[in-house]
Amino acid sequence: IMDLKSGTSLVTNFEQGLLEGRAGLTPIQQWFFENAGNNSNLYNHFNQGVLLSIDKNVSFENLSSAVQQIIFHHDALRFIYQNENGQWSQKYGPQSEPLITVNLQSVEKDSLGNSIREHSDKYQKSLNIEKGEIAKFVLYKTPENETHNRILIIVHHLAVDGVSWRILLDDLELLLSSQLKNEKVSLGSKSSSYRQWFE
């Protein structure tokens, strides 16, 4: 991170590994909690999601491995939020197993869209920021006559925005395309953590 006035480096060592401990709330996160009040439906359901087609050649094991690498590399996807006497804080949680599989292989073609929508609504409402469930990845296994499976990715807006989506999806595509080619790939060293960026 560079100081724009002096041109000197403010941070030379970026946090690596599985981060632990607290990270400060940014002004927009503080605003969110101030405006959400005691409405647990609002603060758990304030999320963004994308539904993508995914090659059926991508196995559950490969997709699960890619998702694990994404969550390890992007630590904000592991945030847990705590409310202590009306004061919210965030800390890094443990590595989790967020890939969920929904078997829709026996669903009729005409009902597939509705079935995916119903399951997606359920998972969007299932995030729980106090349990550290701020990101969910759902693999929909589609019927044989479908050329692709689907993957739903839901992330709470406390941890994702429009710019973040591009990075997450690019990283996921890189990992999956490398696996299909039997190539090993790394996402490289982490850049500044959310905690360092906040500071």
TADAPE-V636793 format. One record per pair of residues at least 12 apart in sequence whose C-alpha atoms are under 6 Angstrom apart, sorted by the first residue. I is the first residue (numbers start at 1). J is the second residue. D is the distance in whole Angstrom. If there is no record, write none. Layout:
i:j:d
I:J:D
I:J:D
This chain:
i:j:d
14:191:6
14:192:5
20:92:5
21:91:5
21:92:6
22:90:6
22:91:4
23:90:6
23:91:6
23:195:5
44:127:6
44:128:5
45:125:5
46:156:6
46:157:6
47:155:6
47:156:4
47:157:5
48:154:6
48:155:6
49:153:5
49:154:4
50:152:6
50:153:5
51:151:6
51:152:4
52:150:5
52:151:5
53:148:6
53:149:6
53:150:4
54:148:5
54:149:5
54:150:5
55:148:5
56:148:5
56:149:6
64:99:6
66:175:6
76:159:6
78:92:6
78:93:5
79:91:6
79:92:5
79:93:6
79:132:6
80:93:6
80:129:6
80:130:6
80:132:4
81:129:6
81:130:5
82:130:6
98:136:5
98:137:6
99:137:5
99:138:6
100:138:5
101:138:6
101:139:5
102:140:5
103:141:5
104:141:5
104:142:5
105:141:6
105:142:5
105:143:4
134:155:6
134:156:5
135:154:5
135:155:4
136:153:6
136:154:5
137:152:6
137:153:5
138:151:5
138:152:5
139:151:5
